[in-house]
Structures are given as C-alpha cells and as structure tokens.
Amino acid sequence: MTDFQVGVDEIASGPLYEDLGFHDSFAAGRRTLSVPKYPQPRRRSSLAKGSLDIMGGVVILLLALPVLLIIGLAIFLTDRGPIFYRQSRIGCGGRSFDVIKFRTMHPNADGLLAELLANNNSAKLEWEIQHKLANDPRVTKVGSILRRFSLDELPQIWNIIRGDMSLVGPRPIVREEIPKYGRYIEHYFAVLPGLTGLWQVHGRGNEVSYRRRVAMDCWYISHRSFFLDCQIIYRTTGVVLAGKGT
C-alpha cells in the first residue's frame, strides 16, 4: 500500500468525517481505494456553488470592510511597507493567477528565508517537506496575529469575486508544490482553489502532513457538493474564532 493510500485510510476513519456524516460513504469499501476518480459536478450543483461564491464573497466583503481598513492601517503604521502581498499561484486547469493577501512578513522576507535555509538544516528540511515553517522569523508581530485568526486571507475575497478562487476548495499552491501532488495533480486542476477547505478545519499549518493534505484535497474534489461546502464554511467559522490559523 502506498503512502497516499495510507493517508486516505487515515483521514477516512478520522473524527472529522464521522462528525460531518461522511463515515457511511466509506462503508462499501471505498476507503480501500487510493482515491476515486473525481466526478464532473452536476450543472445544478455547479450553479449553486458559483452563486454561493459570488453572493458569499460580496456579503463578506461588505461586512468585513471596516476590519479590512483597520488591518491595512495597522500594517502600514508598523513599518510603512506595502499593505498587500501578491504571489503567483496555480489555479484551475493549471492557470496562474495572483493571490492577494495582507502582508504578514517583513519587506525583506525573501532574503531572510534564504539566509535561514542556508544556515539552519532543520528549517531547510521542514521547508522542503511542508513548504511552511512553524517558527518563521519573516513574520511580523502584526502578521502573527493576522495569521492566527486567518485575517491575512481576507483580501482573497476579491480573488473569489474575480473568479480566480472559490469559497471552498483546495488551497492555492505555488508551482514548486506541484510535484508534491504527483499524479493526483489532475484532481487539483479540476476545481477552483478555495479560501477554506477540509484541511483547514482538520488541523492547520504544520499540524497536517502534506501527504494528508493532498489526500483531503482529493477526497473533497471527489465528493464535492453544495451541502458539503456549507458544512466546511460552518466549521471554518469555529476554527477562525478559536484562533487556530496558520
């Protein structure tokens, strides 16, 4: 059995899926498969998801506008650097787009990362495996608070309204992460990346191995539905309020 198959078995029997009512879907032995072929969503389901994205994005943007202004001012007053951070990510069909986030790192973040990885072997290994660092010296004090409550992701509402992203889906990846998905990258390419997803409500950041993250992405893509999206959005609210962000 491959590592990926083990990962699918682990998450299939985990408490999240039982709590969300997914446990029965594996009763017929589906969980013994590496991952089912992702189905094309029904037209009605696609329309419902698209409507949820647009309406949800607009509503969140209007409600969060005062918070967005306060965060932007806090970032600017900290070091007079840029308020927003743009990075090229890979989306549906392998198309590149710029994801928008509040800047949570020092302006010279790239130089700090290069210096750290060159002098710290454990950090280099962690970066190669997770593409994240548990104790990242590039993050500012304001940035650490924003990350804890996932507030740095709020500008991606604009990406959702533009059609680059969805409210729910796999998190957008950078090109260097494509090899980590292996042959399962076709699943990732089949949908829009999301503002939140299964792995966000089942352990964040370094709490979830990349292998399990890929397994969760594939599981979601294979079983996606309007009802499932609503459940994940509901769960995300609790995760954010509890301050369990990346």
Number of C-alpha atoms within 10 A of each C-alpha: 8 8 11 17 17 18 19 25 20 13 18 23 14 13 13 15 17 13 9 12 11 16 16 12 14 15 10 8 9 14 21 16 13 18 18 14 14 17 12 12 16 10 9 10 14 15 13 14 21 18 12 18 21 19 12 16 20 16 12 13 19 10 10 13 12 11 13 18 10 10 18 16 13 15 22 14 10 11 12 11 13 13 17 15 16 12 11 14 20 24 26 18 14 16 10 17 17 15 23 20 20 23 23 22 21 18 17 9 16 12 11 16 17 11 11 17 16 11 10 10 11 11 19 18 13 15 15 13 16 17 15 15 19 13 8 15 13 20 17 19 13 16 21 18 16 21 19 17 17 18 19 25 17 20 18 23 26 18 21 24 19 12 13 22 26 28 27 27 24 29 23 23 16 14 13 10 18 15 10 14 19 10 9 18 17 16 23 26 17 16 21 22 25 20 22 21 24 27 24 22 20 19 16 16 18 15 11 14 16 19 19 20 25 23 27 21 22 26 21 21 23 17 15 21 17 16 11 17 20 15 13 20 18 12 18 22 11 12 20 17 12 11 15 18 22 19
